[in-house]
Amino acid sequence: GNRLRGGPQMIQLSLDSKR
């Protein structure tokens, strides 16, 4: 995912994706 794009929710998804 892309942490730089989107809001806080997007960041959560990005981190989960990297898991």
ZIJO-V782950 format. One record per residue. N is the residue number from 1. RES is the residue in one letter. SS is DSSP state (H for helix, E for strand, L for the rest). Layout:
n & res & ss
N & RES & SS
N & RES & SS
This chain:
n & res & ss
1 & G & L
2 & N & L
3 & R & L
4 & L & L
5 & R & L
6 & G & L
7 & G & L
8 & P & H
9 & Q & H
10 & M & H
11 & I & H
12 & Q & H
13 & L & H
14 & S & H
15 & L & H
16 & D & H
17 & S & H
18 & K & H
19 & R & L
